[in-house]
Amino acid sequence: MSDETVVLRFDEVSFEYQSNKKLLDEVDFSVRSGSRITLMGQNGAGKSTIFKLITNEANPLSGKISRTPNNATVALAHQVMPDEAKEMSVQEFFSTAFKEKQYNLDKQIKDIFNVVNLVNVPIDRKIKALSGGQQARVLLAYALIQNPDILLLDEPTNNLDQQGIEHLTGFLMLYEKTVIVISHDADFLNTFSDGVLYLDAHTQKIEQYSGNYYVVVEEIKNRVERENKLNARMQAQIKEKRAKSEVFAHKGGKLRGVAKRMREAAEEAEESIVQVR
């Protein structure tokens, strides 16, 4: 795939967990191959749901999700170790990441452990014998070792020390395929991101931005400030129109028609108020 190829596309995708309570409303966006994208939004906006839709763990209510090519691979770094994996050895667990037998699996594990700064963990050790932090790094390594066309990372720095974060950052900067990351670590995101998908909980839409993380955050902040100022002006106009409609309504006669038009104008102004995140 060339750098200009769109590897992932959402076309008018809607999703809801409960009837009539949409999380996503006709969401549209595309991600180009080789890009490094930050997925951001308010808590509960549906960021993890976007990942589930990409991995087919969830199905959209309507719309279409497509990959190019159709067999483009996806790997997600999960947050919790599956119960069935805890009885496996490290080596056995990593062998399940591949459809075909890997004859150099031990070396691959060693190399990917270096990326997440996981040291002194024998590959014959049981997963259940590892600490919670070690298991979290194993899950991250499990996604990385698959070398997928689309790599999905959910808070990947949570269980990494500074050296581990530096190793992971270096790996992602050299990763030639597509990466989409959810994280609250602003410095980490700013180091390698070249675009942002912003999921707005109020509109249930995704806004797409180009540029590094800090530039985009500033752009969103400025937009919110503009929307707040516009809303303040609209609220003032609504208040004025409603006050005048009350005055005209009490005068009777033809002025009641003026009062009705004033109320309708106020209602139209209310509909023009922008939903601010």
N, C-alpha and C positions, 0 to 999 in steps of 0.2 A: 504493500500500500504506500502511495506517495504521501508526502506531508500534507497535501491539499485534500486528501480523502476524508470524508466524514465517516467516522467509525461508529458513531452512535447518534441516533436521532429519536426524539420524542415528537410525535405529531398529534396535537390536540388530545393529549392524554389526561383523562380524569380518573380519580380514585377516591373511594370512600370506605371507611371502616364500618360506619353505621349508616343506615338509610337516611338520605337527605342531609348528611353531614359530610360534605366533601372536604377532602384534604388537598386534593389537586383538582384544578378546574381548567380543562382544556390547555394543558401546559405544552408549550413548544420550545424546543431548544435543540441544538446540534453540537457535537463535540468532534473536533478534527483529530485525526490520528497523530500521535506524538505530542499532543498538548498536555499540560499539567494544570488541572482545574481544581479550584477550591469550591466546594459546595457549602454555602453558608445560609443561615436563616435563624429565626427565633427558635427557642426550645419548643418542641412540639409541632413545628411547622411541617415536618414530614421528610426530613433529610434521609433518615434511615429507610423510610418507605421508598424513596427514589432508588436507593441501592437494591432493595428487595425486588423492585420492578425490573431493574437492569439484570439481576441474576435469575429472574423468573420465579423467585420465591413468592411473589405476589403477582396478581393479574390486574390489569387496568379495567375500570368500569367501561371505558370507551377510549377510542383513539388507538394509535399504533406506535409500538416501540420497535425500532429496527437497528440491526448492526450491519456493517459492511466490512468484510464479506459476511454472509449469513452465519458462517461457522467461526466468526471471531470469538476468541476465548475470553472468559471473564473469571477473575478470582477476587474474592472478598476476604479480607482479614477479619475473622469473627472475634468477638469480645470474650466469649465464654467457650471453654473447651467442652466438646460433646462428651457425654458420659461414656459412650461406647469407646471413645479414644483413650480414656484414662487407663484402661487395662493393657494398652499397647506399649511397646517400647518406642523410643523416639524414632528409630529406624523404620519400624513397622508403620508408624503414623505417617511419616513422610512418603513412604512407598504408595500410600493411597492417594497422593496428589497427582499421580500419573496413570494414564491408561495403559502404558506399556512399561515393561520392566526397564529400570535404569541401572545400567551396569557400573556407572560411576556415582551412584547415589550417595555413598559415604562422603565423597569429596564435595558433592553439591551441598550436602548438609553442612559440612565444615565451612564452606565458603559463605553460605547464607547466614550461618550463625555469626560470622564475623561482621556481616552487615548490621545485625541487630545487637551486636556486642554481647552475645551470649557465650560465655566461656565456661570451661570445665564441666560440661554436661556430656557424659558418655552417651553414645547413640543406642546402647543397649539398656539404658535406664528406663524404667517405666514412667509414663507420663504422669501418673498419680503421685509419683515420688518427687516431682518437681514442685517448687513453690508457686504461689499464684502469679508472681511477677515473671517467673521463668516460663510458665505456661502461656502467659500473654505474649511473650516474645516468640515462643514456638509457633503460636497461631499467626503472628505477623510473618515469621519466616516461611510458614507453610504457604501463604499467599504469594510471597515474593519468589519462591523457588519454582513456581509454575510458569514464570515468565509470560503472563497472559497478555493478550492484546489490549485488554482494559483491566487495569489494576484499581481496585476499590479499597480505600483505607479509611477506617473509622476510628478517630482519635489514636493514631499509631504511636504517638510520643508519650502516651499516658504512663507506660511502664518502662520507659527508657531513661537512663541517666544521660548526662550531657554528652558523654562520649558516644553513647548509643544513638542519640539524636543526630550528632554530627555524621556518624557512619550512614545512617538512613538517609539523611539529606544528600550526602554525596552520591549514594546509590540512585536516588530519584532524579538527581540532576543529570545523571548519565543514562537513565532509562530511556530507551528509544521509542517505547510504545506509550500508550495513553494512561494517565494517572488521574483519578478523581479522589479528592481527599476531604474528609470532614475532620476538622480540628479546631480547638480553641487556642492553639499555640501560634500566636500571630507572627512571631519572629521566624518560626519554622516555615509557615506558609509563605511568608514574604520572600524567603530565600529561593524558592523554586517555582512558585505559581506564575503562570502567564495568562490566567483568566479566572473569572469568578462566575458561578451560577448562584444567584440569590433567590432563595425560595421565601416568598412573602406569605406569612400566615394569614394576613388580612385579605389578600386578593386571591390566594391559592394559586398564584402564577409564579413563573420563574423569569427573572430578569437576567440577561447575559451581559457581562462586561469583559473587556479586554484590558490587560495591564497587570502589574503586580498587586499583591494583596493590599498593601497600604494605600496605593493610589486609588484602588476601587473603593475601599472603605471610606476614604475621604470624599469620593464622588457620591457615594450613597448618602453620607452625612449631609453634604450640601443639598442634595435633592430633597431630603427630609425637611431641612430647614426652609427650603422654598415652598414645599407643600404646606408646612405649618403656617407660614405667613399668608399664603393664599387662603387657607381655611379660616384664618383669623379675620381676613377681610370679608369673606363670604358670611361668616357668622354675624359680623357687624351689620351687613346689608340685610340679612334675614331678620335680625332683631328690629331694625328700622322699619322694614316693610310690615312686619306683624304689628308693630305699635301704630303705624298709620292706618292699617286695616281696621283696628279696633276703634280708632277715632272716627273714621268714615262710617263704620257700621252703626254707630250710635246716632249719627246725624239723620239717618233714614233717607227715604226717597231714592233718587238716582245715585246718591253717594254709596248706597249699599252695593251697587254694581261695581263701583270703584274699589270698595273694600274687598269684594270677592276676587277681583283681578290682583289686588295686592297680596292676598293670601296665596293665590295660585303662583304668583311670582316668588313668594317666599319658599313655597314647596319645591319649585323648580331649582331654586338656589341651593336648597338642602341636598337635592340629588346631585348637584355639581361638586359637593364637598369630596375631596380626595381622601381615600383611606390611607392613613399614615401608619407605617410599620412601627 
